[in-house]
Amino acid sequence: MARSKDVSPKCDATAEELTLPEVAFAEDLAKLTWALAHPARVRIVRLLLDRTSCMCGEIVDEMPLAQSTVSQHLKILKETGLVQGEIDRPRVCYCINQQALAKLKKLVADL
């Protein structure tokens, strides 16, 4: 059996030229992108971005998921800071944290 030639492009960078990103940059980027690492969370963020006001129970109505599943995804989004929730008894209303979204955009752009 003949061996195939390695046709992958060669990297011209030397070891001295390669640098790792700062720890804080890497941690922030990983945390915020992990928040969007599930299609349901991406959909929730899109729903919230399309609204001019906070959303409460309508999020569950828009998703093909159980209320408990949506709540778990919202919890993850809140823990990472992309989404903020305001308690309006007996509900919690959610909206995008614009500062966190701007930070995510900058981190991705700087990547």
Secondary structure as UniProt FT lines:
FT   TURN            15..17
FT   HELIX           23..35
FT   HELIX           39..49
FT   HELIX           58..62
FT   HELIX           67..80
FT   STRAND          83..88
FT   TURN            89..90
FT   STRAND          91..96
FT   HELIX           98..110
//
